[in-house]
Amino acid sequence: MLSLARLACRVPDEVDDGPVFRVVLQLLDAYDEATRLEPENRRRLTFLVMAITAARTPDVPVPPA
């Protein structure tokens, strides 16, 4: 499912919600890294919750990088 989410976030730069898609990808990357480092730490799921929240509320601006 995460692979499908990644594919869905790969959009051209001119898409209006492009910044949201980039943030979601960054959060998925952070989740993967946290899982690699500490697979038993449930706090790594925070990155998924944040990614879901960003994806569900694209009208809310994302913080600058």
N, C-alpha and C positions, 0 to 999 in steps of 0.2 A: 504494500500500500504506500509506503514511503517513496518507493521508486516512481510510482504513478504520480504522487504529489509533486515530486521533483520535475517530472516531465511536464506536468500541467503548469508549472511555474516558469518554464523556459519560453518566454515570450519576447517579441521584438522590443527594442528600447522605446519605440514610439507609442506603445500601449499606455493608456492613461494610468492604469494601476501598476505600471512597471516597478515603481519603488516598493510597493507592497509585496510583489512577487519576489523581488530581490531579498527583502527582509525575511520572508518565509524560507527561502533557500538558505540564508545565513543561519537561521534558527535550526533548520534540519541538519546542517553541517555541525553546528554546536552540539546537537543531540548525538550525532554519530561519534563525535570526538569524546564526549562525556561517557558514552556507552563503551567505547574502546578503552578508556582509562579506568573507569569504575563501573563495570557492568551490574554490580549488585546495588549500587546507590540509586535509590528511587528518585532522588532530587533531579536526576537527569531528565525525567519526564517533564519538568518545568519548561524545557525548550519546546517540547511538543505542544503543551498547553498554550504557550505564547504564540507559536506558529498557527495554531487553530484559531486563536483569538484574532490575530492579524488577518487571516484569510476570511474570517466571518465579518469583519468590520472594515472593509476597504475604504470607506469614506472618512475614517479617522486617520489623520496624517501620521505617518511613522516618523520617529525621531531622526534627525540628520545622522549620517554615518560618522 
